[in-house]
């Protein structure tokens, strides 16, 4: 069975940038209620998705799993 890997789930982008490179930009996505909680009330919200985007080739890569997000906080 072939499993298709999304670009955001790859460890590097097409030009070889990794999470720790200076050309990697972290992108954090929050739910609608998370944005409301942060904007109006000032409560810290848990992100729904965290991945990186290469500044050179603009490709997403290196999506963080829930376990990785929890261990970083």
Predicted model as a PDB file, atoms N, CA, C, CB and O in Angstrom, pLDDT in the B-factor column:
MODEL        1                                                                  
ATOM      1  N   UNK A   1       0.843  -1.171   0.000  1.00 51.00           N  
ATOM      2  CA  UNK A   1       0.000   0.000   0.000  1.00 51.00           C  
ATOM      3  C   UNK A   1       0.895   1.244   0.000  1.00 51.00           C  
ATOM      4  CB  UNK A   1      -0.963  -0.007   1.222  1.00 51.00           C  
ATOM      5  O   UNK A   1       1.739   1.401   0.882  1.00 51.00           O  
ATOM      6  N   UNK A   2       0.716   2.108  -0.968  1.00 61.00           N  
ATOM      7  CA  UNK A   2       1.504   3.335  -1.050  1.00 61.00           C  
ATOM      8  C   UNK A   2       0.906   4.410  -0.168  1.00 61.00           C  
ATOM      9  CB  UNK A   2       1.593   3.828  -2.495  1.00 61.00           C  
ATOM     10  O   UNK A   2      -0.300   4.652  -0.191  1.00 61.00           O  
ATOM     11  N   UNK A   3       1.750   5.042   0.599  1.00 66.00           N  
ATOM     12  CA  UNK A   3       1.298   6.118   1.469  1.00 66.00           C  
ATOM     13  C   UNK A   3       1.872   7.427   0.940  1.00 66.00           C  
ATOM     14  CB  UNK A   3       1.726   5.870   2.952  1.00 66.00           C  
ATOM     15  O   UNK A   3       3.087   7.569   0.810  1.00 66.00           O  
ATOM     16  N   UNK A   4       1.009   8.366   0.642  1.00 67.00           N  
ATOM     17  CA  UNK A   4       1.432   9.654   0.111  1.00 67.00           C  
ATOM     18  C   UNK A   4       1.844  10.549   1.267  1.00 67.00           C  
ATOM     19  CB  UNK A   4       0.304  10.313  -0.728  1.00 67.00           C  
ATOM     20  O   UNK A   4       1.084  10.733   2.218  1.00 67.00           O  
ATOM     21  N   UNK A   5       3.040  11.104   1.188  1.00 67.00           N  
ATOM     22  CA  UNK A   5       3.544  12.001   2.229  1.00 67.00           C  
ATOM     23  C   UNK A   5       3.319  13.438   1.781  1.00 67.00           C  
ATOM     24  CB  UNK A   5       5.057  11.739   2.523  1.00 67.00           C  
ATOM     25  O   UNK A   5       3.770  13.839   0.708  1.00 67.00           O  
ATOM     26  N   UNK A   6       2.626  14.201   2.598  1.00 76.00           N  
ATOM     27  CA  UNK A   6       2.386  15.606   2.276  1.00 76.00           C  
ATOM     28  C   UNK A   6       3.688  16.380   2.417  1.00 76.00           C  
ATOM     29  CB  UNK A   6       1.286  16.211   3.192  1.00 76.00           C  
ATOM     30  O   UNK A   6       4.569  15.998   3.187  1.00 76.00           O  
ATOM     31  N   UNK A   7       3.803  17.466   1.672  1.00 69.00           N  
ATOM     32  CA  UNK A   7       5.031  18.257   1.710  1.00 69.00           C  
ATOM     33  C   UNK A   7       5.323  18.770   3.115  1.00 69.00           C  
ATOM     34  CB  UNK A   7       4.935  19.429   0.739  1.00 69.00           C  
ATOM     35  O   UNK A   7       6.484  18.824   3.522  1.00 69.00           O  
ATOM     36  N   UNK A   8       4.301  19.141   3.852  1.00 72.00           N  
ATOM     37  CA  UNK A   8       4.513  19.674   5.202  1.00 72.00           C  
ATOM     38  C   UNK A   8       5.032  18.612   6.169  1.00 72.00           C  
ATOM     39  CB  UNK A   8       3.218  20.262   5.739  1.00 72.00           C  
ATOM     40  O   UNK A   8       5.590  18.949   7.213  1.00 72.00           O  
ATOM     41  N   UNK A   9       4.858  17.345   5.836  1.00 81.00           N  
ATOM     42  CA  UNK A   9       5.302  16.267   6.719  1.00 81.00           C  
ATOM     43  C   UNK A   9       6.730  15.803   6.433  1.00 81.00           C  
ATOM     44  CB  UNK A   9       4.363  15.097   6.598  1.00 81.00           C  
ATOM     45  O   UNK A   9       7.264  14.983   7.180  1.00 81.00           O  
ATOM     46  N   UNK A  10       7.355  16.304   5.378  1.00 85.00           N  
ATOM     47  CA  UNK A  10       8.730  15.903   5.047  1.00 85.00           C  
ATOM     48  C   UNK A  10       9.712  16.559   6.016  1.00 85.00           C  
ATOM     49  CB  UNK A  10       9.079  16.286   3.579  1.00 85.00           C  
ATOM     50  O   UNK A  10       9.439  17.653   6.509  1.00 85.00           O  
ATOM     51  N   UNK A  11      10.851  15.915   6.302  1.00 88.00           N  
ATOM     52  CA  UNK A  11      11.830  16.495   7.239  1.00 88.00           C  
ATOM     53  C   UNK A  11      12.596  17.685   6.658  1.00 88.00           C  
ATOM     54  CB  UNK A  11      12.818  15.433   7.664  1.00 88.00           C  
ATOM     55  O   UNK A  11      13.078  18.529   7.413  1.00 88.00           O  
ATOM     56  N   UNK A  12      12.716  17.767   5.317  1.00 89.00           N  
ATOM     57  CA  UNK A  12      13.406  18.890   4.676  1.00 89.00           C  
ATOM     58  C   UNK A  12      12.590  19.349   3.472  1.00 89.00           C  
ATOM     59  CB  UNK A  12      14.854  18.492   4.243  1.00 89.00           C  
ATOM     60  O   UNK A  12      11.702  18.639   3.000  1.00 89.00           O  
ATOM     61  N   UNK A  13      12.906  20.550   2.984  1.00 90.00           N  
ATOM     62  CA  UNK A  13      12.246  21.035   1.768  1.00 90.00           C  
ATOM     63  C   UNK A  13      13.047  20.565   0.552  1.00 90.00           C  
ATOM     64  CB  UNK A  13      12.115  22.600   1.780  1.00 90.00           C  
ATOM     65  O   UNK A  13      14.014  19.818   0.699  1.00 90.00           O  
ATOM     66  N   UNK A  14      12.653  20.995  -0.638  1.00 88.00           N  
ATOM     67  CA  UNK A  14      13.329  20.557  -1.861  1.00 88.00           C  
ATOM     68  C   UNK A  14      14.775  21.042  -1.948  1.00 88.00           C  
ATOM     69  CB  UNK A  14      12.563  21.042  -3.071  1.00 88.00           C  
ATOM     70  O   UNK A  14      15.618  20.372  -2.545  1.00 88.00           O  
ATOM     71  N   UNK A  15      15.070  22.207  -1.354  1.00 91.00           N  
ATOM     72  CA  UNK A  15      16.441  22.723  -1.444  1.00 91.00           C  
ATOM     73  C   UNK A  15      17.314  22.274  -0.268  1.00 91.00           C  
ATOM     74  CB  UNK A  15      16.417  24.244  -1.509  1.00 91.00           C  
ATOM     75  O   UNK A  15      18.476  22.671  -0.185  1.00 91.00           O  
ATOM     76  N   UNK A  16      16.775  21.451   0.646  1.00 90.00           N  
ATOM     77  CA  UNK A  16      17.577  20.870   1.714  1.00 90.00           C  
ATOM     78  C   UNK A  16      17.536  21.596   3.048  1.00 90.00           C  
ATOM     79  CB  UNK A  16      18.959  20.796   1.274  1.00 90.00           C  
ATOM     80  O   UNK A  16      18.290  21.236   3.952  1.00 90.00           O  
ATOM     81  N   UNK A  17      16.693  22.597   3.207  1.00 92.00           N  
ATOM     82  CA  UNK A  17      16.585  23.324   4.468  1.00 92.00           C  
ATOM     83  C   UNK A  17      15.934  22.441   5.523  1.00 92.00           C  
ATOM     84  CB  UNK A  17      15.779  24.626   4.282  1.00 92.00           C  
ATOM     85  O   UNK A  17      14.957  21.750   5.233  1.00 92.00           O  
ATOM     86  N   UNK A  18      16.464  22.456   6.748  1.00 91.00           N  
ATOM     87  CA  UNK A  18      15.887  21.706   7.861  1.00 91.00           C  
ATOM     88  C   UNK A  18      15.300  22.674   8.877  1.00 91.00           C  
ATOM     89  CB  UNK A  18      16.949  20.796   8.526  1.00 91.00           C  
ATOM     90  O   UNK A  18      15.423  23.890   8.730  1.00 91.00           O  
ATOM     91  N   UNK A  19      14.661  22.132   9.909  1.00 90.00           N  
ATOM     92  CA  UNK A  19      14.029  22.965  10.950  1.00 90.00           C  
ATOM     93  C   UNK A  19      15.010  23.927  11.614  1.00 90.00           C  
ATOM     94  CB  UNK A  19      13.401  22.079  12.013  1.00 90.00           C  
ATOM     95  O   UNK A  19      14.633  25.043  11.972  1.00 90.00           O  
ATOM     96  N   UNK A  20      16.259  23.508  11.782  1.00 92.00           N  
ATOM     97  CA  UNK A  20      17.232  24.293  12.531  1.00 92.00           C  
ATOM     98  C   UNK A  20      17.981  25.325  11.695  1.00 92.00           C  
ATOM     99  CB  UNK A  20      18.214  23.379  13.166  1.00 92.00           C  
ATOM    100  O   UNK A  20      18.755  26.110  12.243  1.00 92.00           O  
ATOM    101  N   UNK A  21      17.770  25.343  10.393  1.00 92.00           N  
ATOM    102  CA  UNK A  21      18.457  26.304   9.528  1.00 92.00           C  
ATOM    103  C   UNK A  21      17.871  27.700   9.695  1.00 92.00           C  
ATOM    104  CB  UNK A  21      18.367  25.866   8.060  1.00 92.00           C  
ATOM    105  O   UNK A  21      16.719  27.860  10.098  1.00 92.00           O  
ATOM    106  N   UNK A  22      18.687  28.714   9.376  1.00 94.00           N  
ATOM    107  CA  UNK A  22      18.213  30.094   9.493  1.00 94.00           C  
ATOM    108  C   UNK A  22      17.193  30.442   8.409  1.00 94.00           C  
ATOM    109  CB  UNK A  22      19.390  31.059   9.420  1.00 94.00           C  
ATOM    110  O   UNK A  22      16.472  31.431   8.541  1.00 94.00           O  
ATOM    111  N   UNK A  23      17.121  29.653   7.352  1.00 93.00           N  
ATOM    112  CA  UNK A  23      16.140  29.889   6.291  1.00 93.00           C  
ATOM    113  C   UNK A  23      14.795  29.239   6.576  1.00 93.00           C  
ATOM    114  CB  UNK A  23      16.673  29.380   4.979  1.00 93.00           C  
ATOM    115  O   UNK A  23      13.892  29.322   5.743  1.00 93.00           O  
ATOM    116  N   UNK A  24      14.636  28.601   7.715  1.00 94.00           N  
ATOM    117  CA  UNK A  24      13.373  27.968   8.087  1.00 94.00           C  
ATOM    118  C   UNK A  24      12.556  28.949   8.932  1.00 94.00           C  
ATOM    119  CB  UNK A  24      13.622  26.633   8.866  1.00 94.00           C  
ATOM    120  O   UNK A  24      13.044  29.481   9.930  1.00 94.00           O  
ATOM    121  N   UNK A  25      11.325  29.178   8.522  1.00 94.00           N  
ATOM    122  CA  UNK A  25      10.418  30.066   9.249  1.00 94.00           C  
ATOM    123  C   UNK A  25       9.310  29.213   9.857  1.00 94.00           C  
ATOM    124  CB  UNK A  25       9.825  31.180   8.309  1.00 94.00           C  
ATOM    125  O   UNK A  25       8.686  28.415   9.159  1.00 94.00           O  
ATOM    126  N   UNK A  26       9.065  29.378  11.156  1.00 93.00           N  
ATOM    127  CA  UNK A  26       8.056  28.602  11.862  1.00 93.00           C  
ATOM    128  C   UNK A  26       6.674  29.217  11.618  1.00 93.00           C  
ATOM    129  CB  UNK A  26       8.371  28.541  13.383  1.00 93.00           C  
ATOM    130  O   UNK A  26       6.491  30.427  11.756  1.00 93.00           O  
ATOM    131  N   UNK A  27       5.704  28.368  11.251  1.00 92.00           N  
ATOM    132  CA  UNK A  27       4.334  28.808  11.026  1.00 92.00           C  
ATOM    133  C   UNK A  27       3.449  28.097  12.040  1.00 92.00           C  
ATOM    134  CB  UNK A  27       3.868  28.517   9.555  1.00 92.00           C  
ATOM    135  O   UNK A  27       3.477  26.871  12.144  1.00 92.00           O  
ATOM    136  N   UNK A  28       2.664  28.868  12.788  1.00 91.00           N  
ATOM    137  CA  UNK A  28       1.792  28.317  13.820  1.00 91.00           C  
ATOM    138  C   UNK A  28       0.350  28.654  13.473  1.00 91.00           C  
ATOM    139  CB  UNK A  28       2.167  28.865  15.228  1.00 91.00           C  
ATOM    140  O   UNK A  28       0.026  29.812  13.209  1.00 91.00           O  
ATOM    141  N   UNK A  29      -0.520  27.641  13.473  1.00 91.00           N  
ATOM    142  CA  UNK A  29      -1.940  27.839  13.172  1.00 91.00           C  
ATOM    143  C   UNK A  29      -2.747  27.565  14.436  1.00 91.00           C  
ATOM    144  CB  UNK A  29      -2.407  26.912  11.997  1.00 91.00           C  
ATOM    145  O   UNK A  29      -2.483  26.608  15.164  1.00 91.00           O  
ATOM    146  N   UNK A  30      -3.739  28.426  14.684  1.00 90.00           N  
ATOM    147  CA  UNK A  30      -4.617  28.277  15.847  1.00 90.00           C  
ATOM    148  C   UNK A  30      -6.060  28.107  15.378  1.00 90.00           C  
ATOM    149  CB  UNK A  30      -4.492  29.502  16.799  1.00 90.00           C  
ATOM    150  O   UNK A  30      -6.411  28.500  14.265  1.00 90.00           O  
ATOM    151  N   UNK A  31      -6.884  27.521  16.229  1.00 91.00           N  
ATOM    152  CA  UNK A  31      -8.308  27.417  15.932  1.00 91.00           C  
ATOM    153  C   UNK A  31      -8.939  28.806  16.067  1.00 91.00           C  
ATOM    154  CB  UNK A  31      -9.009  26.386  16.882  1.00 91.00           C  
ATOM    155  O   UNK A  31      -8.316  29.730  16.589  1.00 91.00           O  
ATOM    156  N   UNK A  32     -10.150  28.939  15.602  1.00 89.00           N  
ATOM    157  CA  UNK A  32     -10.859  30.220  15.694  1.00 89.00           C  
ATOM    158  C   UNK A  32     -11.017  30.646  17.144  1.00 89.00           C  
ATOM    159  CB  UNK A  32     -12.235  30.126  15.020  1.00 89.00           C  
ATOM    160  O   UNK A  32     -10.786  31.807  17.482  1.00 89.00           O  
ATOM    161  N   UNK A  33     -11.408  29.713  18.001  1.00 87.00           N  
ATOM    162  CA  UNK A  33     -11.584  30.054  19.420  1.00 87.00           C  
ATOM    163  C   UNK A  33     -10.247  30.355  20.081  1.00 87.00           C  
ATOM    164  CB  UNK A  33     -12.289  28.912  20.166  1.00 87.00           C  
ATOM    165  O   UNK A  33     -10.178  31.174  20.998  1.00 87.00           O  
ATOM    166  N   UNK A  34      -9.193  29.706  19.627  1.00 88.00           N  
ATOM    167  CA  UNK A  34      -7.864  30.000  20.153  1.00 88.00           C  
ATOM    168  C   UNK A  34      -7.439  31.416  19.823  1.00 88.00           C  
ATOM    169  CB  UNK A  34      -6.848  29.015  19.607  1.00 88.00           C  
ATOM    170  O   UNK A  34      -6.849  32.097  20.662  1.00 88.00           O  
ATOM    171  N   UNK A  35      -7.732  31.874  18.599  1.00 87.00           N  
ATOM    172  CA  UNK A  35      -7.408  33.249  18.204  1.00 87.00           C  
ATOM    173  C   UNK A  35      -8.220  34.252  19.021  1.00 87.00           C  
ATOM    174  CB  UNK A  35      -7.670  33.454  16.697  1.00 87.00           C  
ATOM    175  O   UNK A  35      -7.700  35.289  19.435  1.00 87.00           O  
ATOM    176  N   UNK A  36      -9.492  33.941  19.251  1.00 86.00           N  
ATOM    177  CA  UNK A  36     -10.340  34.824  20.060  1.00 86.00           C  
ATOM    178  C   UNK A  36      -9.817  34.900  21.479  1.00 86.00           C  
ATOM    179  CB  UNK A  36     -11.799  34.337  20.058  1.00 86.00           C  
ATOM    180  O   UNK A  36      -9.750  35.984  22.059  1.00 86.00           O  
ATOM    181  N   UNK A  37      -9.444  33.755  22.050  1.00 84.00           N  
ATOM    182  CA  UNK A  37      -8.932  33.727  23.426  1.00 84.00           C  
ATOM    183  C   UNK A  37      -7.652  34.539  23.547  1.00 84.00           C  
ATOM    184  CB  UNK A  37      -8.679  32.282  23.878  1.00 84.00           C  
ATOM    185  O   UNK A  37      -7.466  35.257  24.529  1.00 84.00           O  
ATOM    186  N   UNK A  38      -6.774  34.436  22.565  1.00 84.00           N  
ATOM    187  CA  UNK A  38      -5.508  35.188  22.627  1.00 84.00           C  
ATOM    188  C   UNK A  38      -5.740  36.679  22.397  1.00 84.00           C  
ATOM    189  CB  UNK A  38      -4.509  34.648  21.587  1.00 84.00           C  
ATOM    190  O   UNK A  38      -5.134  37.512  23.070  1.00 84.00           O  
ATOM    191  N   UNK A  39      -6.610  37.017  21.452  1.00 85.00           N  
ATOM    192  CA  UNK A  39      -6.803  38.416  21.088  1.00 85.00           C  
ATOM    193  C   UNK A  39      -7.613  39.216  22.081  1.00 85.00           C  
ATOM    194  CB  UNK A  39      -7.454  38.495  19.773  1.00 85.00           C  
ATOM    195  O   UNK A  39      -7.250  40.349  22.399  1.00 85.00           O  
ATOM    196  N   UNK A  40      -8.690  38.662  22.576  1.00 85.00           N  
ATOM    197  CA  UNK A  40      -9.583  39.408  23.451  1.00 85.00           C  
ATOM    198  C   UNK A  40      -9.253  39.269  24.927  1.00 85.00           C  
ATOM    199  CB  UNK A  40     -10.983  38.971  23.222  1.00 85.00           C  
ATOM    200  O   UNK A  40      -9.325  40.237  25.684  1.00 85.00           O  
ATOM    201  N   UNK A  41      -8.896  38.074  25.326  1.00 83.00           N  
ATOM    202  CA  UNK A  41      -8.719  37.802  26.748  1.00 83.00           C  
ATOM    203  C   UNK A  41      -7.253  37.738  27.143  1.00 83.00           C  
ATOM    204  CB  UNK A  41      -9.401  36.508  27.116  1.00 83.00           C  
ATOM    205  O   UNK A  41      -6.912  38.006  28.296  1.00 83.00           O  
ATOM    206  N   UNK A  42      -6.389  37.391  26.215  1.00 80.00           N  
ATOM    207  CA  UNK A  42      -4.970  37.275  26.522  1.00 80.00           C  
ATOM    208  C   UNK A  42      -4.565  35.919  27.060  1.00 80.00           C  
ATOM    209  CB  UNK A  42      -4.588  38.315  27.500  1.00 80.00           C  
ATOM    210  O   UNK A  42      -3.495  35.774  27.651  1.00 80.00           O  
ATOM    211  N   UNK A  43      -5.417  34.921  26.857  1.00 81.00           N  
ATOM    212  CA  UNK A  43      -5.127  33.563  27.322  1.00 81.00           C  
ATOM    213  C   UNK A  43      -4.245  32.869  26.291  1.00 81.00           C  
ATOM    214  CB  UNK A  43      -6.443  32.754  27.562  1.00 81.00           C  
ATOM    215  O   UNK A  43      -4.453  33.031  25.089  1.00 81.00           O  
ATOM    216  N   UNK A  44      -3.273  32.108  26.745  1.00 82.00           N  
ATOM    217  CA  UNK A  44      -2.439  31.325  25.829  1.00 82.00           C  
ATOM    218  C   UNK A  44      -3.258  30.186  25.244  1.00 82.00           C  
ATOM    219  CB  UNK A  44      -1.182  30.774  26.552  1.00 82.00           C  
ATOM    220  O   UNK A  44      -3.952  29.474  25.970  1.00 82.00           O  
ATOM    221  N   UNK A  45      -3.175  30.018  23.941  1.00 83.00           N  
ATOM    222  CA  UNK A  45      -3.916  28.959  23.261  1.00 83.00           C  
ATOM    223  C   UNK A  45      -2.953  27.902  22.732  1.00 83.00           C  
ATOM    224  CB  UNK A  45      -4.767  29.538  22.111  1.00 83.00           C  
ATOM    225  O   UNK A  45      -1.796  28.198  22.432  1.00 83.00           O  
ATOM    226  N   UNK A  46      -3.436  26.680  22.621  1.00 85.00           N  
ATOM    227  CA  UNK A  46      -2.645  25.591  22.070  1.00 85.00           C  
ATOM    228  C   UNK A  46      -2.780  25.603  20.548  1.00 85.00           C  
ATOM    229  CB  UNK A  46      -3.092  24.222  22.659  1.00 85.00           C  
ATOM    230  O   UNK A  46      -3.900  25.625  20.038  1.00 85.00           O  
ATOM    231  N   UNK A  47      -1.679  25.590  19.816  1.00 87.00           N  
ATOM    232  CA  UNK A  47      -1.781  25.596  18.353  1.00 87.00           C  
ATOM    233  C   UNK A  47      -2.363  24.289  17.827  1.00 87.00           C  
ATOM    234  CB  UNK A  47      -0.408  25.842  17.727  1.00 87.00           C  
ATOM    235  O   UNK A  47      -2.166  23.225  18.415  1.00 87.00           O  
ATOM    236  N   UNK A  48      -3.083  24.386  16.711  1.00 89.00           N  
ATOM    237  CA  UNK A  48      -3.634  23.190  16.077  1.00 89.00           C  
ATOM    238  C   UNK A  48      -2.650  22.588  15.088  1.00 89.00           C  
ATOM    239  CB  UNK A  48      -4.946  23.516  15.373  1.00 89.00           C  
ATOM    240  O   UNK A  48      -2.731  21.399  14.777  1.00 89.00           O  
ATOM    241  N   UNK A  49      -1.716  23.402  14.587  1.00 90.00           N  
ATOM    242  CA  UNK A  49      -0.752  22.919  13.598  1.00 90.00           C  
ATOM    243  C   UNK A  49       0.506  23.776  13.665  1.00 90.00           C  
ATOM    244  CB  UNK A  49      -1.360  22.943  12.164  1.00 90.00           C  
ATOM    245  O   UNK A  49       0.426  25.001  13.751  1.00 90.00           O  
ATOM    246  N   UNK A  50       1.665  23.129  13.625  1.00 90.00           N  
ATOM    247  CA  UNK A  50       2.947  23.830  13.608  1.00 90.00           C  
ATOM    248  C   UNK A  50       3.818  23.175  12.534  1.00 90.00           C  
ATOM    249  CB  UNK A  50       3.649  23.790  15.024  1.00 90.00           C  
ATOM    250  O   UNK A  50       4.047  21.966  12.559  1.00 90.00           O  
ATOM    251  N   UNK A  51       4.300  23.988  11.596  1.00 92.00           N  
ATOM    252  CA  UNK A  51       5.202  23.489  10.566  1.00 92.00           C  
ATOM    253  C   UNK A  51       6.165  24.601  10.183  1.00 92.00           C  
ATOM    254  CB  UNK A  51       4.415  22.980   9.323  1.00 92.00           C  
ATOM    255  O   UNK A  51       6.061  25.720  10.686  1.00 92.00           O  
ATOM    256  N   UNK A  52       7.089  24.298   9.306  1.00 92.00           N  
ATOM    257  CA  UNK A  52       8.102  25.261   8.888  1.00 92.00           C  
ATOM    258  C   UNK A  52       7.973  25.521   7.393  1.00 92.00           C  
ATOM    259  CB  UNK A  52       9.523  24.755   9.234  1.00 92.00           C  
ATOM    260  O   UNK A  52       7.533  24.653   6.640  1.00 92.00           O  
ATOM    261  N   UNK A  53       8.363  26.728   6.968  1.00 93.00           N  
ATOM    262  CA  UNK A  53       8.364  27.094   5.555  1.00 93.00           C  
ATOM    263  C   UNK A  53       9.759  27.606   5.213  1.00 93.00           C  
ATOM    264  CB  UNK A  53       7.262  28.174   5.234  1.00 93.00           C  
ATOM    265  O   UNK A  53      10.335  28.409   5.947  1.00 93.00           O  
ATOM    266  N   UNK A  54      10.295  27.130   4.091  1.00 93.00           N  
ATOM    267  CA  UNK A  54      11.618  27.556   3.639  1.00 93.00           C  
ATOM    268  C   UNK A  54      11.531  28.964   3.058  1.00 93.00           C  
ATOM    269  CB  UNK A  54      12.190  26.566   2.590  1.00 93.00           C  
ATOM    270  O   UNK A  54      10.636  29.255   2.265  1.00 93.00           O  
ATOM    271  N   UNK A  55      12.451  29.831   3.446  1.00 94.00           N  
ATOM    272  CA  UNK A  55      12.465  31.201   2.925  1.00 94.00           C  
ATOM    273  C   UNK A  55      12.991  31.265   1.496  1.00 94.00           C  
ATOM    274  CB  UNK A  55      13.311  32.091   3.821  1.00 94.00           C  
ATOM    275  O   UNK A  55      12.709  32.224   0.778  1.00 94.00           O  
ATOM    276  N   UNK A  56      13.751  30.255   1.073  1.00 93.00           N  
ATOM    277  CA  UNK A  56      14.284  30.231  -0.298  1.00 93.00           C  
ATOM    278  C   UNK A  56      13.243  29.729  -1.295  1.00 93.00           C  
ATOM    279  CB  UNK A  56      15.538  29.348  -0.369  1.00 93.00           C  
ATOM    280  O   UNK A  56      12.888  30.436  -2.237  1.00 93.00           O  
ATOM    281  N   UNK A  57      12.754  28.504  -1.084  1.00 92.00           N  
ATOM    282  CA  UNK A  57      11.861  27.886  -2.066  1.00 92.00           C  
ATOM    283  C   UNK A  57      10.383  27.964  -1.674  1.00 92.00           C  
ATOM    284  CB  UNK A  57      12.249  26.442  -2.263  1.00 92.00           C  
ATOM    285  O   UNK A  57       9.523  27.510  -2.429  1.00 92.00           O  
ATOM    286  N   UNK A  58      10.078  28.535  -0.503  1.00 92.00           N  
ATOM    287  CA  UNK A  58       8.695  28.760  -0.045  1.00 92.00           C  
ATOM    288  C   UNK A  58       7.881  27.480   0.118  1.00 92.00           C  
ATOM    289  CB  UNK A  58       7.985  29.666  -1.011  1.00 92.00           C  
ATOM    290  O   UNK A  58       6.655  27.505   0.005  1.00 92.00           O  
ATOM    291  N   UNK A  59       8.550  26.369   0.381  1.00 91.00           N  
ATOM    292  CA  UNK A  59       7.852  25.101   0.529  1.00 91.00           C  
ATOM    293  C   UNK A  59       7.689  24.737   2.000  1.00 91.00           C  
ATOM    294  CB  UNK A  59       8.599  23.994  -0.210  1.00 91.00           C  
ATOM    295  O   UNK A  59       8.615  24.924   2.790  1.00 91.00           O  
ATOM    296  N   UNK A  60       6.504  24.211   2.381  1.00 91.00           N  
ATOM    297  CA  UNK A  60       6.296  23.771   3.765  1.00 91.00           C  
ATOM    298  C   UNK A  60       6.998  22.440   4.016  1.00 91.00           C  
ATOM    299  CB  UNK A  60       4.790  23.646   4.075  1.00 91.00           C  
ATOM    300  O   UNK A  60       7.103  21.609   3.114  1.00 91.00           O  
ATOM    301  N   UNK A  61       7.479  22.241   5.249  1.00 91.00           N  
ATOM    302  CA  UNK A  61       8.122  20.981   5.635  1.00 91.00           C  
ATOM    303  C   UNK A  61       8.178  20.916   7.150  1.00 91.00           C  
ATOM    304  CB  UNK A  61       9.554  20.855   5.020  1.00 91.00           C  
ATOM    305  O   UNK A  61       7.893  21.908   7.821  1.00 91.00           O  
ATOM    306  N   UNK A  62       8.537  19.774   7.695  1.00 88.00           N  
ATOM    307  CA  UNK A  62       8.831  19.619   9.117  1.00 88.00           C  
ATOM    308  C   UNK A  62       7.674  19.823  10.062  1.00 88.00           C  
ATOM    309  CB  UNK A  62       9.879  20.542   9.483  1.00 88.00           C  
ATOM    310  O   UNK A  62       7.844  20.436  11.116  1.00 88.00           O  
ATOM    311  N   UNK A  63       6.482  19.317   9.711  1.00 89.00           N  
ATOM    312  CA  UNK A  63       5.320  19.449  10.601  1.00 89.00           C  
ATOM    313  C   UNK A  63       5.636  18.787  11.946  1.00 89.00           C  
ATOM    314  CB  UNK A  63       4.042  18.806   9.956  1.00 89.00           C  
ATOM    315  O   UNK A  63       6.179  17.684  11.994  1.00 89.00           O  
ATOM    316  N   UNK A  64       5.290  19.473  13.029  1.00 86.00           N  
ATOM    317  CA  UNK A  64       5.535  18.936  14.368  1.00 86.00           C  
ATOM    318  C   UNK A  64       4.329  18.117  14.809  1.00 86.00           C  
ATOM    319  CB  UNK A  64       5.825  20.079  15.384  1.00 86.00           C  
ATOM    320  O   UNK A  64       3.186  18.526  14.606  1.00 86.00           O  
ATOM    321  N   UNK A  65       4.584  16.963  15.410  1.00 82.00           N  
ATOM    322  CA  UNK A  65       3.514  16.122  15.924  1.00 82.00           C  
ATOM    323  C   UNK A  65       2.978  16.699  17.224  1.00 82.00           C  
ATOM    324  CB  UNK A  65       4.006  14.682  16.135  1.00 82.00           C  
ATOM    325  O   UNK A  65       3.586  17.599  17.804  1.00 82.00           O  
ATOM    326  N   UNK A  66       1.849  16.187  17.681  1.00 80.00           N  
ATOM    327  CA  UNK A  66       1.273  16.658  18.941  1.00 80.00           C  
ATOM    328  C   UNK A  66       2.237  16.428  20.106  1.00 80.00           C  
ATOM    329  CB  UNK A  66      -0.063  15.953  19.214  1.00 80.00           C  
ATOM    330  O   UNK A  66       2.350  17.261  21.005  1.00 80.00           O  
ATOM    331  N   UNK A  67       2.928  15.288  20.077  1.00 82.00           N  
ATOM    332  CA  UNK A  67       3.870  14.988  21.149  1.00 82.00           C  
ATOM    333  C   UNK A  67       5.026  15.981  21.172  1.00 82.00           C  
ATOM    334  CB  UNK A  67       4.405  13.571  20.999  1.00 82.00           C  
ATOM    335  O   UNK A  67       5.463  16.413  22.239  1.00 82.00           O  
ATOM    336  N   UNK A  68       5.519  16.339  19.987  1.00 80.00           N  
ATOM    337  CA  UNK A  68       6.617  17.325  19.912  1.00 80.00           C  
ATOM    338  C   UNK A  68       6.157  18.698  20.383  1.00 80.00           C  
ATOM    339  CB  UNK A  68       7.158  17.424  18.473  1.00 80.00           C  
ATOM    340  O   UNK A  68       6.905  19.401  21.063  1.00 80.00           O  
ATOM    341  N   UNK A  69       4.934  19.087  20.027  1.00 76.00           N  
ATOM    342  CA  UNK A  69       4.412  20.387  20.463  1.00 76.00           C  
ATOM    343  C   UNK A  69       4.255  20.423  21.977  1.00 76.00           C  
ATOM    344  CB  UNK A  69       3.064  20.687  19.784  1.00 76.00           C  
ATOM    345  O   UNK A  69       4.562  21.435  22.608  1.00 76.00           O  
ATOM    346  N   UNK A  70       3.779  19.330  22.564  1.00 76.00           N  
ATOM    347  CA  UNK A  70       3.590  19.285  24.021  1.00 76.00           C  
ATOM    348  C   UNK A  70       4.917  19.325  24.761  1.00 76.00           C  
ATOM    349  CB  UNK A  70       2.819  18.029  24.417  1.00 76.00           C  
ATOM    350  O   UNK A  70       5.019  19.953  25.815  1.00 76.00           O  
ATOM    351  N   UNK A  71       5.937  18.663  24.221  1.00 79.00           N  
ATOM    352  CA  UNK A  71       7.236  18.630  24.906  1.00 79.00           C  
ATOM    353  C   UNK A  71       7.954  19.967  24.823  1.00 79.00           C  
ATOM    354  CB  UNK A  71       8.118  17.538  24.313  1.00 79.00           C  
ATOM    355  O   UNK A  71       8.793  20.264  25.674  1.00 79.00           O  
ATOM    356  N   UNK A  72       7.643  20.791  23.809  1.00 67.00           N  
ATOM    357  CA  UNK A  72       8.285  22.109  23.661  1.00 67.00           C  
ATOM    358  C   UNK A  72       7.722  23.122  24.641  1.00 67.00           C  
ATOM    359  CB  UNK A  72       8.113  22.628  22.236  1.00 67.00           C  
ATOM    360  O   UNK A  72       8.398  24.090  24.991  1.00 67.00           O  
ATOM    361  N   UNK A  73       6.478  22.907  25.094  1.00 57.00           N  
ATOM    362  CA  UNK A  73       5.856  23.903  25.982  1.00 57.00           C  
ATOM    363  C   UNK A  73       6.103  23.632  27.433  1.00 57.00           C  
ATOM    364  CB  UNK A  73       4.386  23.962  25.747  1.00 57.00           C  
ATOM    365  O   UNK A  73       5.641  24.385  28.289  1.00 57.00           O  
TER     366      UNK A  73                                                      
ENDMDL                                                                          
END                                                                             
